[in-house]
Amino acid sequence: MSGTLLAALGVATFSFTFPATHWSLTGFGPWTTVTVRGVLAALVAGGCLAAGRTPVPDRRHWPGLAVVALGVVLGFPLLTTLALETTDTSHAAVVVGALPLTTAVLAAVRGGARPSRAFWAAALAGAGVVTVFTLVQSGGTPTAGDLLLFGALVVCAAGYVEGGRLAAAMPGWQVIAWALAGALPLTVPAAAVALALEPARVSGTALAGLGYLAVVSQFLGLMVWYRGMAAIGVARASQLQLAQPLLTLVWSAALLSERLGAWTPLAAVAVLVCVAVTQRTAA
């Protein structure tokens, strides 16, 4: 399977993360959602590591795995989940639409990537579209939820860049699996405290959302995403995520009955054009 197809598959799975988080929050608190999600995903990942008798990564890879754990296992899920307590999934989706540009910038700084000028122009145009979309929906002033989402952009991009770099040295599934396992000393006690302090209203919807977050968003999606990044490069793969907010908007309207702005189709076309340009011009 090609690297572009793998990265696109990862984007498709990520696009349902915010709706799944909304479902989970109907029955569980935000801290319970984040920590239990991490623990369950680590159990699945640990089973895969044990079944394959996977050796422990070299010590030189541990700092990078720590960045992945802090970025995509803890930081991004926590900040976005807290934001979704006060922000619609459709609004959060367009804010996080700036993630590809953030990832490309960090990739250039961290890995010495040097995409072409046309690549940067298309990436900036795509980020500009989702930024304007966000400001229009929020009345022109960023909210507290927006600030949490902006912080999530930075930590997630850092985790993506390090994960993409590590995926060149080990299989992508091992990158996220070891990051999840390494986070267990934090997620297990945090989950115990959250379960004790946050009230839970267990339902099928809440369990479905939490299950999707743990198995798909936190493990399987990242597994194919990191493998795709290793094949086609971090900067180029990151631009595929420009389509993620649009997919999330579809889920939000279809499953959560959220109302979308009148110019959403125009934004969709503009972003998809930017994706096509970045794929053709990436160095």
Backbone as numpy.savetxt, mean C-alpha at the origin, in Angstrom:
# Nx Ny Nz CAx CAy CAz Cx Cy Cz
5.51 -15.28 -15.67 4.66 -14.09 -15.67 5.55 -12.84 -15.67
5.23 -11.85 -16.52 6.07 -10.67 -16.66 6.04 -9.80 -15.40
7.11 -9.00 -15.24 7.18 -8.13 -14.09 6.07 -7.10 -14.06
5.72 -6.57 -15.24 4.63 -5.59 -15.31 3.31 -6.20 -14.88
3.05 -7.42 -15.31 1.80 -8.09 -14.94 1.76 -8.38 -13.44
2.90 -8.79 -12.88 2.95 -9.05 -11.44 2.70 -7.77 -10.64
3.36 -6.68 -11.05 3.16 -5.41 -10.35 1.72 -4.94 -10.49
1.12 -5.13 -11.67 -0.28 -4.73 -11.88 -1.21 -5.57 -11.01
-0.90 -6.85 -10.85 -1.70 -7.71 -9.98 -1.63 -7.22 -8.53
-0.43 -6.80 -8.12 -0.29 -6.25 -6.78 -1.14 -5.00 -6.60
-1.14 -4.13 -7.61 -1.95 -2.91 -7.55 -3.43 -3.25 -7.44
-3.88 -4.26 -8.20 -5.28 -4.66 -8.15 -5.67 -5.13 -6.75
-4.80 -5.88 -6.10 -5.12 -6.34 -4.74 -5.10 -5.17 -3.76
-4.15 -4.24 -3.93 -4.08 -3.09 -3.03 -5.30 -2.19 -3.17
-5.91 -2.16 -4.35 -7.01 -1.24 -4.58 -8.21 -1.53 -3.68
-8.30 -2.74 -3.17 -9.42 -3.08 -2.29 -9.06 -2.93 -0.82
-7.84 -2.48 -0.53 -7.40 -2.39 0.86 -8.24 -1.39 1.66
-8.52 -0.22 1.12 -9.29 0.77 1.86 -10.74 0.32 2.09
-11.44 -0.20 1.09 -12.77 -0.74 1.38 -12.74 -1.86 2.42
-11.72 -2.74 2.34 -11.61 -3.81 3.33 -11.36 -3.24 4.72
-10.56 -2.18 4.79 -10.33 -1.51 6.08 -11.64 -0.94 6.62
-12.43 -0.33 5.74 -13.74 0.20 6.14 -14.61 -0.91 6.71
-14.61 -2.06 6.06 -15.38 -3.19 6.57 -14.88 -3.62 7.95
-13.57 -3.71 8.10 -13.01 -4.14 9.39 -13.37 -3.17 10.50
-13.36 -1.88 10.19 -13.66 -0.86 11.21 -15.12 -0.87 11.65
-15.99 -1.57 10.92 -17.37 -1.69 11.38 -17.49 -2.61 12.59
-16.47 -3.43 12.83 -16.53 -4.35 13.96 -15.35 -4.28 14.91
-14.22 -3.75 14.43 -13.02 -3.68 15.24 -12.48 -2.26 15.28
-11.75 -1.94 16.36 -11.12 -0.63 16.47 -9.93 -0.52 15.54
-9.42 0.69 15.33 -8.29 0.87 14.40 -7.03 0.16 14.84
-6.72 0.20 16.12 -5.50 -0.45 16.60 -5.64 -1.97 16.52
-6.83 -2.48 16.79 -7.06 -3.92 16.65 -6.92 -4.33 15.19
-7.49 -3.55 14.29 -7.41 -3.86 12.86 -5.97 -3.95 12.40
-5.16 -2.98 12.79 -3.77 -2.93 12.31 -2.93 -4.05 12.92
-3.01 -4.22 14.22 -2.13 -5.18 14.88 -2.53 -6.63 14.61
-3.82 -6.93 14.66 -4.27 -8.29 14.38 -4.00 -8.64 12.91
-4.17 -7.66 12.05 -3.83 -7.85 10.64 -2.37 -8.28 10.50
-1.47 -7.61 11.21 -0.06 -7.95 11.13 0.25 -9.32 11.68
-0.40 -9.68 12.79 -0.15 -10.99 13.41 -0.65 -12.11 12.51
-1.87 -11.98 11.99 -2.42 -13.03 11.12 -1.59 -13.19 9.86
-1.18 -12.08 9.28 -0.34 -12.15 8.07 0.99 -12.82 8.38
1.55 -12.54 9.56 2.82 -13.15 9.94 2.68 -14.66 10.13
1.53 -15.11 10.63 1.30 -16.55 10.78 1.28 -17.23 9.42
0.60 -16.61 8.45 0.57 -17.17 7.11 1.98 -17.18 6.49
2.66 -16.04 6.63 4.02 -15.93 6.09 4.97 -16.90 6.77
4.85 -17.02 8.10 5.70 -17.94 8.84 5.50 -19.38 8.43
4.24 -19.74 8.13 3.97 -21.09 7.66 4.65 -21.35 6.33
4.65 -20.36 5.44 5.32 -20.50 4.15 6.83 -20.62 4.32
7.38 -19.81 5.22 8.82 -19.87 5.48 9.22 -21.23 6.04
8.40 -21.74 6.98 8.71 -23.03 7.59 8.56 -24.17 6.58
7.50 -24.10 5.76 7.27 -25.16 4.78 8.41 -25.24 3.77
8.94 -24.09 3.41 10.03 -24.07 2.45 11.40 -24.17 3.07
11.45 -24.30 4.40 12.71 -24.36 5.14 13.64 -23.24 4.68
13.07 -22.05 4.63 13.80 -20.89 4.13 14.85 -20.43 5.12
16.09 -20.28 4.70 17.14 -19.83 5.62 16.94 -18.37 6.02
17.45 -18.03 7.19 17.36 -16.65 7.68 18.19 -15.75 6.75
17.69 -14.58 6.41 18.43 -13.68 5.51 19.79 -13.29 6.09
20.71 -12.96 5.22 22.02 -12.47 5.66 21.85 -11.23 6.53
22.77 -11.05 7.44 22.69 -9.92 8.36 22.67 -8.57 7.62
23.30 -8.51 6.47 23.34 -7.26 5.71 21.97 -6.84 5.21
21.01 -7.78 5.15 19.66 -7.47 4.68 18.73 -7.03 5.81
19.14 -7.20 7.05 18.25 -6.90 8.17 17.82 -5.43 8.24
18.73 -4.45 8.03 18.27 -3.05 8.08 17.19 -2.76 7.04
17.35 -3.30 5.84 16.34 -3.09 4.80 15.01 -3.73 5.18
15.06 -4.93 5.77 13.84 -5.60 6.20 13.15 -4.80 7.31
13.96 -4.16 8.17 13.38 -3.33 9.23 12.62 -2.14 8.63
13.17 -1.55 7.56 12.49 -0.44 6.89 11.18 -0.92 6.27
11.20 -2.10 5.66 9.98 -2.67 5.08 8.93 -2.89 6.18
9.37 -3.45 7.31 8.44 -3.71 8.41 7.83 -2.42 8.95
8.67 -1.41 9.16 8.18 -0.14 9.70 7.30 0.59 8.69
7.59 0.41 7.40 6.84 1.13 6.38 5.53 0.48 5.99
5.58 -0.79 5.55 4.38 -1.42 4.99 3.66 -2.36 5.96
4.31 -2.79 7.02 3.65 -3.65 8.00 3.03 -2.84 9.13
3.70 -1.77 9.55 3.22 -0.98 10.69 2.77 0.43 10.29
3.65 1.21 9.69 3.38 2.62 9.46 2.21 2.90 8.54
2.25 2.37 7.32 1.18 2.64 6.36 -0.17 2.12 6.84
-0.27 0.87 7.31 -1.57 0.40 7.79 -2.12 1.23 8.95
-1.24 1.62 9.89 -1.72 2.37 11.05 -2.21 3.76 10.65
-1.41 4.48 9.87 -1.77 5.85 9.51 -3.02 5.90 8.63
-3.13 4.97 7.68 -4.30 4.98 6.81 -5.56 4.53 7.56
-5.41 3.57 8.46 -6.58 3.11 9.22 -7.09 4.22 10.13
-6.20 4.93 10.79 -6.62 6.06 11.63 -7.30 7.13 10.77
-6.76 7.37 9.57 -7.35 8.38 8.69 -8.74 7.97 8.24
-8.96 6.68 8.00 -10.24 6.22 7.49 -11.35 6.26 8.55
-10.99 6.55 9.79 -12.03 6.75 10.80 -12.80 8.04 10.54
-12.17 9.01 9.87 -12.81 10.29 9.62 -12.87 10.67 8.14
-12.31 9.82 7.28 -12.21 10.13 5.85 -12.85 9.03 5.02
-13.57 9.40 3.97 -14.14 8.42 3.05 -13.03 7.67 2.33
-13.32 6.42 1.97 -12.32 5.62 1.26 -11.99 6.25 -0.10
-12.98 6.85 -0.75 -12.73 7.47 -2.05 -11.78 8.65 -1.92
-11.95 9.44 -0.86 -11.06 10.58 -0.64 -9.65 10.10 -0.31
-9.55 9.09 0.57 -8.24 8.55 0.92 -7.53 7.98 -0.30
-8.31 7.39 -1.20 -7.72 6.76 -2.37 -7.00 7.78 -3.25
-7.61 8.96 -3.43 -6.97 9.93 -4.31 -5.78 10.60 -3.65
-5.78 10.72 -2.32 -4.61 11.25 -1.63 -3.43 10.30 -1.80
-3.69 9.03 -1.59 -2.63 8.02 -1.71 -2.23 7.85 -3.17
-2.98 8.46 -4.08 -2.58 8.44 -5.48 -1.24 9.10 -5.73
-0.75 9.89 -4.78 0.57 10.51 -4.92 1.69 9.55 -4.55
1.37 8.33 -4.13 2.39 7.37 -3.72 3.39 7.04 -4.83
2.96 6.87 -6.09 3.96 6.56 -7.13 5.06 7.60 -7.26
4.68 8.88 -7.20 5.69 9.92 -7.32 6.62 9.90 -6.11
6.06 9.73 -4.92 6.88 9.64 -3.71 7.86 8.48 -3.80
7.37 7.33 -4.28 8.22 6.16 -4.42 9.33 6.39 -5.44
8.98 7.02 -6.56 9.97 7.27 -7.61 11.07 8.20 -7.11
10.69 9.22 -6.34 11.68 10.16 -5.81 12.62 9.45 -4.85
12.06 8.66 -3.92 12.90 7.94 -2.97 13.77 6.91 -3.67
13.24 6.29 -4.73 14.04 5.32 -5.49 15.23 5.99 -6.14
15.01 7.20 -6.66 16.11 7.93 -7.28 17.18 8.29 -6.27
16.75 8.67 -5.07 17.70 9.05 -4.02 18.42 7.83 -3.46
17.65 6.77 -3.20 18.21 5.59 -2.53 19.00 4.69 -3.48
18.47 4.49 -4.68 19.08 3.51 -5.57 19.81 4.10 -6.76
19.85 5.42 -6.87 20.54 6.02 -7.99 19.79 5.92 -9.30
18.45 5.67 -9.24 17.66 5.59 -10.47 17.62 6.96 -11.13
17.69 6.97 -12.46 17.68 8.22 -13.20 16.67 8.13 -14.36
15.38 8.19 -14.06 14.38 8.16 -15.13 14.50 9.38 -16.03
13.90 9.30 -17.22 13.99 10.38 -18.18 13.12 11.57 -17.76
13.32 12.70 -18.46 12.51 13.88 -18.17 11.05 13.64 -18.49
10.79 12.90 -19.56 9.41 12.60 -19.92 8.74 11.78 -18.83
9.50 10.86 -18.24 8.99 10.06 -17.13 8.56 10.96 -15.97
9.45 11.88 -15.58 9.14 12.77 -14.46 7.97 13.68 -14.79
7.90 14.15 -16.03 6.78 15.03 -16.42 5.45 14.30 -16.30
5.42 13.04 -16.76 4.18 12.27 -16.67 3.84 11.94 -15.22
4.87 11.61 -14.43 4.63 11.30 -13.02 4.09 12.52 -12.27
4.68 13.68 -12.53 4.21 14.91 -11.89 2.80 15.26 -12.34
2.50 15.02 -13.61 1.16 15.30 -14.11 0.14 14.40 -13.43
0.48 13.12 -13.29 -0.43 12.20 -12.61 -0.65 12.57 -11.16
0.45 12.93 -10.48 0.32 13.35 -9.09 -0.49 14.64 -8.99
-0.31 15.52 -9.98 -1.07 16.76 -9.97 -2.56 16.53 -10.11
-2.92 15.58 -10.96 -4.34 15.26 -11.14 -4.96 14.79 -9.83
-4.29 13.84 -9.16 -4.88 13.31 -7.93 -4.84 14.35 -6.81
-3.86 15.26 -6.82 -3.79 16.31 -5.82 -4.95 17.29 -5.96
-5.19 17.72 -7.20 -6.32 18.62 -7.46 -7.63 17.95 -7.08
-7.76 16.69 -7.44 -8.95 15.93 -7.09 -9.17 15.93 -5.58
-8.08 15.73 -4.82 -8.16 15.71 -3.37 -8.60 17.06 -2.82
-7.99 18.12 -3.29 -8.31 19.46 -2.78 -9.75 19.85 -3.10
-10.22 19.47 -4.27 -11.60 19.77 -4.63 -12.56 19.07 -3.67
-12.27 17.80 -3.36 -13.16 17.04 -2.49 -13.10 17.51 -1.04
-11.96 18.06 -0.62 -11.82 18.50 0.77 -12.12 19.98 0.94
-12.58 20.65 -0.12 -12.91 22.06 0.00 -11.72 22.98 -0.07
-10.58 22.48 -0.53 -9.40 23.32 -0.70 -8.43 23.34 0.45
-8.80 22.72 1.58 -7.93 22.71 2.76 -7.71 21.28 3.23
-6.47 20.83 3.34 -6.22 19.47 3.84 -6.77 19.27 5.24
-7.33 18.12 5.49 -7.88 17.79 6.80 -6.86 17.02 7.63
-7.22 16.73 8.90 -6.34 15.93 9.75 -6.12 14.56 9.15
-7.18 14.01 8.53 -7.03 12.73 7.87 -6.06 12.80 6.72
-6.07 13.94 5.99 -5.12 14.11 4.89 -3.68 14.10 5.40
-3.43 14.74 6.54 -2.09 14.77 7.10 -1.60 13.37 7.46
-2.50 12.56 8.01 -2.14 11.17 8.30 -1.83 10.42 7.01
-2.61 10.68 5.97 -2.39 10.01 4.69 -1.08 10.46 4.05
-0.73 11.75 4.19 0.53 12.24 3.65 1.71 11.55 4.34
1.60 11.38 5.66 2.64 10.66 6.39 2.73 9.21 5.93
1.57 8.62 5.64 1.55 7.24 5.15 2.27 7.11 3.82
2.17 8.15 2.98 2.85 8.12 1.68 4.35 7.94 1.85
4.92 8.69 2.79 6.37 8.68 2.97 6.85 7.33 3.49
6.20 6.82 4.54 6.67 5.57 5.14 6.44 4.39 4.20
5.33 4.43 3.44 5.05 3.34 2.51 6.04 3.36 1.35
6.34 4.54 0.84 7.30 4.64 -0.26 8.66 4.12 0.16
9.07 4.44 1.39 10.35 3.94 1.89 10.34 2.42 1.95
9.23 1.84 2.42 9.12 0.39 2.47 9.12 -0.24 1.10
8.48 0.41 0.12 8.47 -0.10 -1.24 9.87 -0.09 -1.86
10.58 1.01 -1.66 11.91 1.13 -2.26 12.85 0.08 -1.68
12.86 -0.06 -0.37 13.73 -1.06 0.25 13.30 -2.47 -0.12
12.00 -2.69 -0.18 11.51 -4.01 -0.56 11.88 -4.36 -1.99
11.76 -3.37 -2.89 12.14 -3.61 -4.27 13.62 -3.91 -4.41
14.43 -3.22 -3.61 15.88 -3.46 -3.64 16.19 -4.86 -3.13
15.55 -5.27 -2.03 15.80 -6.59 -1.45 15.29 -7.71 -2.36
14.22 -7.42 -3.11 13.66 -8.44 -3.99 14.59 -8.80 -5.14
15.63 -8.00 -5.34 16.64 -8.35 -6.34 17.63 -9.38 -5.78
17.63 -9.54 -4.44 18.56 -10.46 -3.80 17.87 -11.70 -3.23
16.55 -11.64 -3.05 15.80 -12.78 -2.54 14.39 -12.73 -3.14
13.68 -13.87 -3.17 12.33 -13.85 -3.72 11.44 -12.82 -3.02
10.54 -12.19 -3.80 9.69 -11.14 -3.24 8.86 -11.59 -2.06
8.38 -12.83 -2.08 7.55 -13.29 -0.97 8.36 -13.40 0.32
9.66 -13.68 0.20 10.49 -13.76 1.39 10.74 -12.38 2.00
10.77 -11.35 1.16 10.97 -10.00 1.67 9.85 -9.64 2.64
8.60 -9.77 2.20 7.49 -9.39 3.06 7.29 -10.41 4.19
7.60 -11.68 3.91 7.44 -12.71 4.95 8.38 -12.44 6.13
9.65 -12.15 5.84 10.59 -11.87 6.92 10.29 -10.54 7.60
9.78 -9.57 6.86 9.39 -8.30 7.48 8.24 -8.51 8.45
7.27 -9.32 8.06 6.14 -9.62 8.95 6.61 -10.38 10.19
7.50 -11.37 9.98 8.01 -12.14 11.11 8.83 -11.25 12.04
9.61 -10.34 11.47 10.42 -9.45 12.30 9.59 -8.46 13.10
8.38 -8.17 12.63 7.51 -7.23 13.34 6.72 -7.88 14.46
6.74 -9.20 14.56 5.95 -9.89 15.58 6.22 -9.43 17.02
7.48 -9.14 17.40 7.69 -8.65 18.77 6.93 -7.37 19.09
6.53 -6.63 18.05 5.73 -5.42 18.25 4.25 -5.68 18.06
3.89 -6.46 17.02 2.48 -6.64 16.71 1.75 -7.55 17.71
2.42 -8.58 18.26 1.75 -9.49 19.18 1.34 -8.79 20.48
2.26 -8.14 21.20 1.81 -7.44 22.42 0.84 -6.30 22.12
1.05 -5.61 21.01 0.14 -4.52 20.66 -1.25 -5.06 20.36
-1.34 -6.21 19.72 -2.64 -6.81 19.43 -3.34 -7.23 20.72
-2.58 -7.78 21.67 -3.16 -8.18 22.94 -3.76 -6.99 23.68
-3.03 -5.88 23.69 -3.52 -4.67 24.37 -4.74 -4.11 23.64
-4.68 -4.06 22.31 -5.78 -3.51 21.54 -7.05 -4.32 21.73
-6.93 -5.64 21.70 -8.09 -6.50 21.88 -8.71 -6.32 23.27
-7.86 -6.02 24.26 -8.36 -5.85 25.62 -9.03 -4.49 25.81
-8.57 -3.48 25.10 -9.06 -2.12 25.35 -10.13 -1.65 24.35
-10.06 -2.11 23.12 -11.02 -1.65 22.12 -12.22 -2.59 22.04
-13.43 -2.06 22.13 -14.62 -2.92 22.00 -14.73 -3.49 20.61
-15.21 -4.71 20.52 -15.37 -5.38 19.23 -16.81 -5.78 19.01
-17.28 -5.60 17.79 -18.62 -6.03 17.39 -18.44 -6.95 16.18
-18.15 -8.20 16.48 -17.78 -9.16 15.44 -18.95 -9.43 14.50
-18.68 -9.32 13.21 -19.68 -9.61 12.19 -18.98 -10.24 11.00
-19.76 -10.78 10.08 -19.18 -11.37 8.89 -18.44 -10.36 8.05
-19.02 -9.15 7.96 -18.38 -8.09 7.17 -17.04 -7.70 7.78
-17.01 -7.51 9.10 -15.77 -7.11 9.76 -14.70 -8.19 9.62
-15.11 -9.45 9.77 -14.14 -10.54 9.66 -13.62 -10.67 8.23
-14.51 -10.46 7.25 -14.09 -10.53 5.85 -13.07 -9.43 5.55
-13.34 -8.22 6.06 -12.40 -7.13 5.84 -11.06 -7.40 6.48
-11.08 -7.85 7.72 -9.82 -8.14 8.42 -9.06 -9.28 7.75
-9.79 -10.30 7.31 -9.15 -11.42 6.64 -8.49 -11.01 5.33
-9.16 -10.16 4.57 -8.57 -9.68 3.32 -7.31 -8.87 3.60
-7.37 -7.99 4.59 -6.21 -7.17 4.92 -5.01 -8.04 5.29
-5.26 -9.08 6.09 -4.16 -9.91 6.59 -3.56 -10.79 5.50
-4.41 -11.51 4.77 -3.92 -12.51 3.83 -3.54 -11.91 2.48
-4.39 -11.02 1.97 -4.18 -10.49 0.61 -3.36 -9.20 0.63
-3.89 -8.16 1.30 -3.20 -6.87 1.28 -1.81 -6.94 1.90
-1.71 -7.65 3.03 -0.47 -7.62 3.79 0.55 -8.66 3.36
0.11 -9.70 2.65 1.07 -10.74 2.29 1.07 -11.07 0.80
-0.03 -11.61 0.28 -0.03 -12.06 -1.11 0.17 -10.90 -2.09
-0.50 -9.77 -1.84 -0.34 -8.62 -2.72 1.07 -8.09 -2.73
1.67 -7.97 -1.55 3.04 -7.48 -1.47 4.04 -8.48 -2.06
3.70 -9.76 -1.98 4.58 -10.78 -2.53 4.74 -10.58 -4.04
3.63 -10.44 -4.76 3.72 -10.26 -6.20 4.21 -8.86 -6.55
3.90 -7.88 -5.70 4.33 -6.50 -5.95 5.85 -6.39 -5.92
6.48 -6.95 -4.88 7.93 -6.87 -4.77 8.61 -7.65 -5.89
8.02 -8.76 -6.27 8.61 -9.53 -7.37 8.52 -8.73 -8.67
7.40 -8.06 -8.87 7.25 -7.22 -10.06 8.22 -6.07 -10.06
8.42 -5.41 -8.91 9.37 -4.31 -8.82 10.78 -4.76 -9.12
11.14 -5.95 -8.64 12.48 -6.46 -8.90 12.70 -6.69 -10.39
11.63 -7.02 -11.12 11.76 -7.33 -12.53 11.81 -6.09 -13.41
11.01 -5.06 -13.11 10.92 -3.91 -14.02 11.44 -2.61 -13.41
11.89 -2.65 -12.15 12.43 -1.46 -11.52 11.40 -0.77 -10.62
11.90 -0.18 -9.54 11.01 0.43 -8.55 10.27 1.63 -9.14
10.99 2.52 -9.82 10.36 3.74 -10.33 9.27 3.42 -11.34
9.56 2.51 -12.26 8.57 2.18 -13.29 7.37 1.46 -12.69
7.61 0.50 -11.79 6.49 -0.22 -11.18 5.62 0.71 -10.35
6.24 1.68 -9.70 5.48 2.58 -8.84 4.44 3.37 -9.61
4.72 3.64 -10.89 3.77 4.43 -11.67 2.50 3.65 -12.00
2.54 2.33 -11.96 1.33 1.55 -12.14 0.31 1.85 -11.04
0.81 2.32 -9.91 -0.10 2.62 -8.80 -0.94 3.86 -9.05
-0.64 4.62 -10.10 -1.51 5.74 -10.43 -2.92 5.26 -10.74
-3.05 4.00 -11.17 -4.38 3.45 -11.46 -5.08 2.97 -10.20
-4.34 2.80 -9.10 -4.94 2.24 -7.89 -6.07 3.09 -7.31
-5.92 4.44 -7.22 -7.03 5.23 -6.68 -8.30 5.08 -7.50
-8.16 4.96 -8.81 -9.34 4.84 -9.65 -10.05 3.52 -9.41
-9.29 2.45 -9.23 -9.90 1.16 -8.91 -10.59 1.22 -7.54
-9.94 1.89 -6.59 -10.55 2.01 -5.26 -11.85 2.81 -5.33
-11.89 3.84 -6.18 -13.11 4.62 -6.35 -14.25 3.74 -6.86
-13.92 2.82 -7.75 -14.93 1.90 -8.27 -15.49 1.04 -7.15
-14.58 0.48 -6.33 -15.02 -0.34 -5.19 -15.86 0.48 -4.21
-15.43 1.71 -3.97 -16.14 2.56 -3.00 -17.57 2.84 -3.46
-17.71 3.10 -4.75 -19.05 3.40 -5.27 -19.91 2.14 -5.35
-19.30 1.03 -5.74 -20.08 -0.19 -5.97 -20.44 -0.91 -4.67
-19.52 -0.93 -3.71 -19.73 -1.72 -2.50 -20.05 -0.90 -1.26
-19.59 0.36 -1.22 -19.82 1.19 -0.03 -20.83 2.31 -0.29
-21.31 2.37 -1.51 -22.32 3.38 -1.90 -21.84 4.81 -1.66
-20.56 5.05 -1.81 -20.04 6.41 -1.68 -20.27 7.18 -2.98
-20.63 8.45 -2.86 -20.86 9.28 -4.03 -19.53 9.82 -4.57
-19.37 9.75 -5.86 -18.14 10.22 -6.50 -18.38 11.56 -7.18
-17.32 12.35 -7.29 -17.43 13.64 -7.95 -17.76 13.51 -9.43
-18.33 14.56 -9.99 -18.78 14.52 -11.38 -17.62 14.38 -12.36
-16.41 14.87 -11.97 -15.30 14.83 -12.93 -14.38 13.63 -12.75
-14.85 12.64 -11.97 -14.06 11.44 -11.76 -13.68 10.73 -13.07
-14.62 10.58 -14.05 -14.21 9.94 -15.31 -13.07 10.67 -16.02
-13.09 12.02 -15.96 -12.02 12.78 -16.60 -10.69 12.54 -15.89
-10.74 12.50 -14.55 -9.52 12.22 -13.79 -9.01 10.83 -14.11
-9.93 9.88 -14.29 -9.54 8.51 -14.60 -8.78 8.45 -15.92
-9.29 9.12 -16.94 -8.64 9.11 -18.24 -7.26 9.77 -18.15
-7.19 10.92 -17.45 -5.92 11.64 -17.33 -4.86 10.79 -16.64
-5.24 10.12 -15.57 -4.28 9.31 -14.82 -3.83 8.11 -15.63
-4.75 7.47 -16.32 -4.37 6.31 -17.12 -3.42 6.71 -18.26
-3.61 7.89 -18.83 -2.68 8.39 -19.84 -1.29 8.56 -19.24
-1.23 9.11 -18.02 0.06 9.29 -17.34 0.74 7.95 -17.09
-0.05 6.95 -16.71 0.50 5.60 -16.50 1.12 5.09 -17.80
0.40 5.24 -18.90 0.90 4.75 -20.19 2.20 5.45 -20.57
2.28 6.77 -20.34 3.48 7.51 -20.70 4.66 7.08 -19.84
4.45 6.91 -18.54 5.56 6.52 -17.67 6.07 5.12 -18.01
5.18 4.23 -18.42 5.60 2.89 -18.78 6.45 2.89 -20.05
6.19 3.84 -20.94 6.93 3.89 -22.20 8.26 4.66 -22.07
8.33 5.54 -21.09 9.50 6.41 -20.99 10.43 6.07 -19.83
10.04 5.10 -18.99 10.88 4.76 -17.82 12.25 4.29 -18.29
13.27 4.75 -17.57 14.62 4.34 -17.94 14.86 2.92 -17.46
